[in-house]
Structure formats: C-alpha cells, structure tokens
Amino acid sequence: MGFMDKAKDFADQHDEQVDKGLDKAGDQIDDRTGNKYSDQIDKGVDQAQARTGEGDTQQQ
C-alpha cells in the first residue's frame, strides 16, 4: 500500500477530523490574507471537504 492509499484510508476513517483541519487551515489562510479572499477560500475548503472521507461533515 502506497502513501496515497494510506492517506485516502486515513481520510475515510477520520472524516470529521480532516474536515475540522481543513476549516482551521482555511481560517488561517483567510486571516493571513486579511480576509480579502474569504469567498474563494470558503469555496475551496468546501470542495476539499466534499472530496475527503465520505463527504463534508461540517455544517455551516
């Protein structure tokens, strides 16, 4: 099993934690850019969450 397979398995098994991590990363990026790109960052985080694990577990 390669690294990518292990990463996909981890994301499948820990979807909620992955989604929280993506939210936190998005918030930090948003802060560092002075909230200038909030809409684009939110869309990117939402798309990443939908592609990890079994789907987005975070409700906004």
C-alpha positions in Angstrom: 0.0 0.0 0.0 1.5 3.3 -1.1 1.4 6.7 0.7 -1.6 8.0 -1.2 -3.6 4.9 -0.5 -2.8 5.3 3.2 -3.7 8.9 3.1 -7.1 8.1 1.4 -7.8 5.4 4.0 -7.0 7.8 6.8 -9.3 10.5 5.4 -12.1 7.9 5.0 -11.7 6.7 8.6 -11.3 10.2 10.2 -13.5 12.4 8.0 -14.7 14.7 10.9 -11.1 15.4 12.0 -10.0 16.0 8.4 -12.9 18.4 7.8 -12.0 20.3 11.1 -8.4 20.6 10.0 -9.4 22.0 6.6 -11.6 24.5 8.3 -8.8 25.6 10.6 -6.3 25.9 7.6 -8.9 27.9 5.7 -9.3 30.3 8.6 -5.6 30.8 9.0 -5.2 31.5 5.3 -8.1 33.9 5.5 -6.5 35.7 8.4 -3.1 36.0 6.6 -4.7 37.4 3.5 -6.6 40.0 5.6 -10.0 38.3 4.7 -9.5 39.6 1.2 -10.3 36.2 -0.4 -12.9 34.8 2.1 -15.4 33.6 -0.5 -12.8 31.8 -2.6 -11.2 30.3 0.4 -14.5 29.1 1.7 -15.4 27.5 -1.6 -12.0 25.8 -1.8 -12.4 24.4 1.7 -15.9 23.2 1.0 -14.7 21.4 -2.2 -11.8 19.8 -0.3 -14.1 18.6 2.4 -16.5 17.1 -0.1 -13.6 15.1 -1.6 -12.2 13.7 1.6 -13.6 10.8 3.5 -17.2 10.2 3.0 -18.1 13.8 2.4 -18.5 17.0 4.3 -19.4 16.5 7.9 -19.2 20.2 8.9 -22.4 22.2 8.8 -22.1 26.0 8.2 
